[in-house]
Amino acid sequence: MKKNPYEVVKHQHITEKSIMLEGLKSATSNPSLARCESPKYVFIVDPKANKSEIAAAVEEIYADRKVKVVSVNTINVKGKDRRVRGRLGTRKSFKKAIVTFEKGDSLDTL
């Protein structure tokens, strides 16, 4: 049974670090950074999804931009313990995927 791609890939994860990863494709200041020619984007994904499902879902969601996924790295992020007004709670755990596209592909809407 084929999964809905929007159930596998929930949304794009925007943080300072993810924006820095997206910008590596145009970095020229450092020789080691200049070798990173493939753009990388970070997504929040279903915790039960595997790498091949994530790659297929991203390619299907962004089919209009004709992106090709080269690799997918996944990370399970454990929820932090938080204390609010004296009560102990926990943030939700989630899974994020760092998706590398082919050189020249982009999700930028320029």
N, C-alpha and C positions, 0 to 999 in steps of 0.2 A: 504494500500500500504506500503510495507516494504521499509525503508530507507536504503541507502548505509551506512555501518558503518563508512566509511571514511568521509562522510558528517557530521555525528553526532560528531565523535571525530576527531578533526582537527590535533592535534599533542600533544606531551608530553611537559609540561611546566617545564623547567629547571631553577631553581633559587636556591639561598643559602637555602632558607626555604624549598623548595621541596626536595632538597637533604638531608636535616636534617630529614624530615619526612620519607624518604626512609630508612635512617640509624637507625631509632628507633627500628627496629626489631632485631638488633644485639647490642643494647646499654645495657651495664651492669654496668655503673658507678653509676647510681642513681636507687634506688629501684622502684620509680614511673615510670621511663623510662623502666625498665626491664620488666614491665607488658605489654608493647606494643609489643605483639608478632606478630601481623598481619602487613604486609607491606602496606604502603600507597603511592600512586603515584598520581601526579597532571597532569591533561590534560586540554587543551583548547578545548572547545566544542561549538557546535552550540547554539546560545542564545535561540532558540525555543525548544531545546531538553529537555525532562524530564528525571528524574532519572532512570526509568526503561529502556528507550531507550539507555541511556549512558551505563548502566550495560550490556545490551545485545550486544551493539556495541564493548565494550572493550573485552568481552568474545569471540566474533567472530573474532576480529582482532588478538588476541593472542591465538587462538585455538590450534596452534602448541605447545604452552607451557602449555596447559591445566590449565589455571588459572580460579578460581572461585571468582566472586565478592561477597563480604559480604555486603558492604554498599557503598552508594554514597552520598557525601555532595556537594552542589553546591553553588557558590558565583558569583554574578553579580558584576563585577568591572567597575566602572564608569571611563570614559576617563578623563585624567587630562587636564586642561587648560594650554597651553604653549604659550610663546611669542618668536617668531623668527624674528629677524631683525625689531622689532617694530610692527609686525603684530600679532594679537591674533589668535590662532588656538586651536584645541582640538584633543587629541589623541583618537583613537577609543576605544569604550567600548567593553568589552568582557565578556564571561562567562567561569569560570573555575570549574572543578569538581575534588574533592579529592576522589579517589577510593580506598577502603580498600579491600584487597584480603584475602583469607583464610590463616591461618598459614602454612608456608612452601612454598607458591607460591611466585614467583619472576619474574621480567622482566629482571634481570641482565643476561648478555651474557657471563657468565664464563665458 
